[in-house]
Structures are given as C-alpha cells and as structure tokens.
C-alpha cells in the first residue's frame, strides 16, 4: 500500500483546512473555491484526497523564525497582530509580554523561544489554548502556568522554550472583567 492510500487523521484534515483558509485570506482562493475544498478536506479519507486540494498552493515555510530583540527596553505585542509559526524573543535588561488573546494565529502549533537575562516574560493565551513550558529554564526565577500543558485536538498548542537568568515566566489566560458598562 502506498503512502497516498493511507487513511488520514483528524489532525491531517484540520491542517489542510487551515492551509486552505490561509490561502483564502491571502486572496489565492475565492469564497466558493474555499467552501468546495473545505467540504472535501473535512470528509477526506486518504492522503491522496488531501493532497489534491493543496497542490496548486504555495508550501508554508516552516523554518522561518521571527526575531524580536531588545537590549534595554521591553518587548510587547498585543491586540490584533499576526503570530508567526516560530517566534524568538531576546531581551538583555527588559521584559517580554506577548498577548495572543486577540492575535491572528493561523497555525495549530506555535513555538516561542525566550532568551532573557534580567527580565521576565508573560504570555497571555486565548481561552482554550494550551502551553508546554517544560523546556523553559530559569536560574533565579520560576516558570508558572495556569493553563493546561498537554496538546488537545483542535486547540492552539504553544511550546515555550529558552531561559531566563534573573527572571521568570508566567503563562495565563486573559483576566476577566467583572464590571462593564
């Protein structure tokens, strides 16, 4: 049996659906093409079924890393911003705050590598996302996470690696507002 005849998993179908949705947001597919291809993707049984849906689309560059660097200032991203597949944040004397709760995230898995000397990092995840902080080390601080750490089907999975010499890491969901007018 060839690889193309093998049955696909739910994860394979979801990745293909995300690639199709990304192509639509880039203007590569019309709304009708997206609907037709998504229907096939979500009911696909073999890899051949899925491959035919994306052969005319560009392949995502998985090796691309976006670097955020600061020597003495803080690094902060929040609101409506595009989160890359791999993000590296380095700060010598400042802190890092990455708020993913309202960000545009087109990947199922996001890798964040932190390199901090004298600062701490705070990462705010969208509700339902999970984060693995096991590969993050801190010499004089701690890594605390209020979110689940194991991957869940259909949920954003953030893998946080790196180190902080004199700082720590906090991973949490957004704070809920008690009173709104």
C-alpha positions as CSV (number, residue, x, y, z in Angstrom):
1,X,0.0,0.0,0.0
2,X,1.4,3.4,-0.9
3,X,1.5,6.3,1.5
4,X,-1.1,8.2,-0.6
5,X,-3.6,5.4,0.0
6,X,-3.2,5.5,3.8
7,X,-6.0,6.9,5.9
8,X,-5.7,10.4,7.3
9,X,-6.3,11.6,10.9
10,X,-8.5,14.4,12.2
11,X,-5.3,16.4,12.7
12,X,-4.3,15.9,9.0
13,X,-7.8,17.1,7.9
14,X,-7.5,20.2,10.3
15,X,-4.1,21.1,9.0
16,X,-5.3,21.0,5.4
17,X,-8.4,23.1,6.3
18,X,-6.1,25.7,7.9
19,X,-3.9,25.8,4.9
20,X,-7.0,26.4,2.7
21,X,-8.3,29.1,5.0
22,X,-4.8,30.8,4.9
23,X,-4.9,30.7,1.1
24,X,-8.3,32.3,1.1
25,X,-7.2,35.1,3.4
26,X,-4.2,35.7,1.1
27,X,-6.6,36.0,-1.9
28,X,-5.5,32.8,-3.6
29,X,-8.9,31.2,-3.4
30,X,-12.4,32.6,-3.9
31,X,-15.1,32.0,-1.3
32,X,-16.7,29.3,-3.5
33,X,-13.4,27.5,-4.0
34,X,-12.8,27.6,-0.3
35,X,-16.2,26.1,0.5
36,X,-15.8,23.3,-2.1
37,X,-12.3,22.4,-0.9
38,X,-13.1,22.6,2.8
39,X,-16.0,20.2,2.3
40,X,-13.7,17.7,0.6
41,X,-10.9,18.2,3.2
42,X,-13.2,17.6,6.2
43,X,-14.5,14.4,4.7
44,X,-11.2,13.1,3.2
45,X,-10.3,9.5,3.8
46,X,-6.8,9.2,2.3
47,X,-3.7,11.4,1.9
48,X,-4.4,11.5,-1.9
49,X,-7.7,13.1,-1.2
50,X,-6.0,15.9,0.8
51,X,-3.0,16.4,-1.5
52,X,-5.2,17.2,-4.5
53,X,-6.7,20.1,-2.5
54,X,-3.4,22.0,-1.9
55,X,-1.1,21.1,-4.8
56,X,-1.7,24.4,-6.5
57,X,-1.0,26.4,-3.3
58,X,2.4,27.5,-2.1
59,X,4.0,25.5,0.7
60,X,4.3,27.2,4.0
61,X,7.8,28.0,5.1
62,X,8.1,26.2,8.5
63,X,11.8,27.1,9.0
64,X,11.0,30.9,9.1
65,X,11.7,32.4,12.5
66,X,10.7,35.9,13.5
67,X,13.1,37.6,15.9
68,X,12.1,40.2,18.5
69,X,15.2,41.8,20.2
70,X,15.8,44.5,22.8
71,X,18.9,45.3,24.8
72,X,17.4,47.6,27.5
73,X,13.7,48.0,26.6
74,X,10.7,45.9,26.9
75,X,9.2,43.8,24.1
76,X,5.4,43.9,23.9
77,X,2.9,42.6,21.4
78,X,-0.9,42.8,22.0
79,X,-4.1,43.4,20.2
80,X,-4.6,42.4,16.5
81,X,-1.2,41.1,15.4
82,X,-0.1,38.1,13.3
83,X,1.6,35.4,15.3
84,X,4.3,33.5,13.3
85,X,4.8,29.8,13.5
86,X,8.1,30.3,15.3
87,X,8.9,33.3,17.4
88,X,12.2,34.1,19.2
89,X,12.2,36.9,21.8
90,X,15.5,38.1,23.3
91,X,16.0,40.8,25.9
92,X,19.0,41.6,27.9
93,X,17.6,44.0,30.5
94,X,13.9,44.2,29.7
95,X,10.8,42.1,29.9
96,X,8.7,40.3,27.3
97,X,4.9,40.4,27.1
98,X,3.2,38.5,24.4
99,X,-0.6,38.7,24.4
100,X,-2.0,36.2,22.0
101,X,-5.6,36.5,23.2
102,X,-6.7,38.8,20.3
103,X,-3.9,37.9,17.8
104,X,-4.4,36.3,14.4
105,X,-2.9,32.8,14.7
106,X,-3.1,30.6,11.6
107,X,-1.0,27.7,13.0
108,X,-2.1,24.9,15.2
109,X,1.3,24.9,17.0
110,X,3.3,28.0,17.8
111,X,6.9,27.7,19.1
112,X,8.2,30.6,21.3
113,X,11.8,30.7,22.3
114,X,12.8,33.1,25.0
115,X,16.3,34.4,25.9
116,X,16.2,36.7,28.9
117,X,18.9,37.9,31.2
118,X,17.4,40.3,33.7
119,X,13.8,40.3,32.7
120,X,10.7,38.2,33.0
121,X,8.2,37.0,30.4
122,X,4.4,37.0,30.4
123,X,2.4,35.1,27.7
124,X,-1.3,35.5,27.6
125,X,-3.1,32.8,25.6
126,X,-6.6,32.8,24.0
127,X,-9.2,30.8,26.0
128,X,-8.9,27.1,25.4
129,X,-5.3,27.2,24.2
130,X,-2.6,25.0,26.0
131,X,1.1,25.6,26.6
132,X,4.0,23.4,27.3
133,X,6.6,25.2,29.5
134,X,8.7,22.1,30.4
135,X,11.7,23.2,28.3
136,X,11.9,26.7,29.8
137,X,14.6,27.2,32.5
138,X,15.1,30.0,35.0
139,X,18.2,30.2,37.2
140,X,16.7,32.7,39.8
141,X,13.0,32.8,38.9
142,X,10.2,30.4,38.3
143,X,8.0,29.3,35.4
144,X,4.3,29.3,36.3
145,X,1.5,28.3,34.1
146,X,-2.2,28.5,34.9
147,X,-3.1,26.7,31.6
148,X,-3.1,23.0,30.7
149,X,0.1,21.7,29.2
150,X,-0.9,18.7,27.1
151,X,-2.0,19.1,23.4
152,X,-5.7,19.0,22.8
153,X,-7.3,18.3,19.4
154,X,-8.4,21.5,17.7
155,X,-6.8,23.8,20.3
156,X,-3.8,26.1,19.9
157,X,-0.7,24.4,21.3
158,X,2.1,26.8,22.4
159,X,5.5,25.3,23.1
160,X,7.7,27.7,25.1
161,X,11.5,27.1,25.4
162,X,14.5,29.1,26.4
163,X,15.9,30.6,29.5
164,X,15.9,33.5,32.0
165,X,18.9,34.1,34.3
166,X,17.2,36.5,36.7
167,X,13.6,36.4,35.7
168,X,10.7,34.1,35.4
169,X,7.8,33.1,33.1
170,X,4.1,33.4,33.6
171,X,1.6,31.8,31.2
172,X,-2.1,32.5,31.7
173,X,-5.5,33.3,30.1
174,X,-6.8,36.9,29.8
175,X,-8.2,38.4,33.0
176,X,-12.0,38.6,33.0
177,X,-13.5,41.9,33.6
178,X,-16.0,41.9,36.4
179,X,-17.8,45.2,35.6
180,X,-18.5,46.5,32.2
181,X,-20.7,49.5,31.3
